[in-house]
Amino acid sequence: MKKENYSTGATRNDLGGIRYDLLYFDFIKEMAEVMGEGAKSHGSRNWEQGMPEGTCMNHLMNHLQQYLDGDRSEPHLAKVAVNAMFMQFYDDRGIHIEEEDNENG
């Protein structure tokens, strides 16, 4: 592992290209607020149980379309990102839920 050397003489292991300092933390805070809103409605870790990919994609696309239509009444892009995060989480863990006919979808 590569070491970073500082003018003070201190060294630290390099994180291998991971750059948290390049993230936009106001956006991450918006995502956390969306997650808090969901936790109040559905329980803190409810989403980790899994949902059909189509459900996540429908919610993601709905919020993306609302944003593209100019609606700024809620944090639509943070909700897009949260749904994408759900899908990545399920994919990483091999969680695949079959679609159900649900008219309340």
C-alpha positions in Angstrom: 0.0 0.0 0.0 1.3 3.4 -1.0 2.0 5.9 1.9 1.3 9.6 1.9 4.2 11.7 3.3 3.5 15.1 4.9 5.9 18.0 5.4 5.6 17.4 9.2 7.2 14.0 8.8 3.9 12.2 9.4 2.8 9.4 7.0 -0.5 7.8 6.3 -1.5 4.9 4.1 -3.2 6.0 0.9 -6.8 4.9 0.5 -6.2 3.6 -3.0 -8.0 6.2 -4.9 -11.0 6.5 -2.6 -11.8 10.3 -2.4 -14.5 11.1 0.0 -13.4 14.7 -0.1 -14.8 15.0 -3.6 -18.3 14.1 -2.6 -21.0 16.8 -2.3 -22.0 16.4 1.3 -25.1 18.6 1.1 -26.5 16.0 -1.4 -25.6 13.2 1.0 -27.4 15.0 3.8 -30.5 15.3 1.5 -30.3 11.5 1.0 -30.0 11.0 4.8 -33.1 13.2 5.2 -35.0 11.1 2.7 -33.9 8.0 4.6 -35.1 9.5 7.9 -38.5 10.3 6.3 -38.7 6.7 5.1 -37.7 5.4 8.5 -40.6 7.3 10.1 -43.1 5.7 7.6 -41.7 2.2 7.2 -39.2 1.5 9.9 -35.4 2.2 10.1 -34.1 -0.7 8.1 -37.2 -1.8 6.3 -35.6 -1.2 2.9 -32.9 -3.7 3.6 -35.4 -6.6 3.5 -35.7 -6.1 -0.2 -38.2 -4.9 -2.8 -38.7 -5.9 -6.4 -36.3 -4.0 -8.7 -39.3 -2.7 -10.7 -40.6 -1.0 -7.6 -37.4 0.8 -7.0 -37.1 1.6 -10.7 -40.6 3.0 -10.8 -40.0 5.3 -7.8 -36.6 6.3 -9.2 -38.1 7.2 -12.6 -41.1 8.9 -11.1 -38.8 11.3 -9.1 -36.5 11.8 -12.1 -39.5 12.8 -14.3 -40.9 15.1 -11.6 -37.4 16.8 -11.4 -37.2 17.1 -15.2 -40.7 18.6 -15.3 -39.4 21.4 -13.0 -40.9 20.2 -9.7 -38.7 21.4 -6.9 -41.3 20.8 -4.1 -39.3 17.9 -2.7 -35.7 16.5 -3.0 -36.4 14.4 -6.1 -32.8 13.9 -7.1 -32.0 12.6 -3.6 -34.9 10.2 -3.9 -33.5 9.1 -7.3 -30.2 8.4 -5.6 -31.7 6.6 -2.6 -33.6 4.3 -5.0 -30.4 3.6 -7.0 -28.7 2.9 -3.6 -31.4 0.3 -2.8 -30.9 -1.4 -6.1 -27.1 -1.5 -5.7 -27.5 -2.9 -2.1 -29.8 -5.7 -3.4 -27.5 -6.4 -6.3 -24.4 -6.5 -4.1 -26.1 -9.0 -1.7 -27.9 -11.1 -4.2 -31.4 -10.0 -3.0 -33.8 -10.6 -5.8 -37.5 -10.2 -5.0 -40.1 -11.4 -7.6 -42.5 -8.8 -8.9 -46.0 -9.1 -7.5 -49.2 -7.9 -9.0 -49.9 -5.0 -6.8 -52.5 -2.4 -7.9 -51.4 -0.1 -5.1 -47.8 -0.3 -6.5 
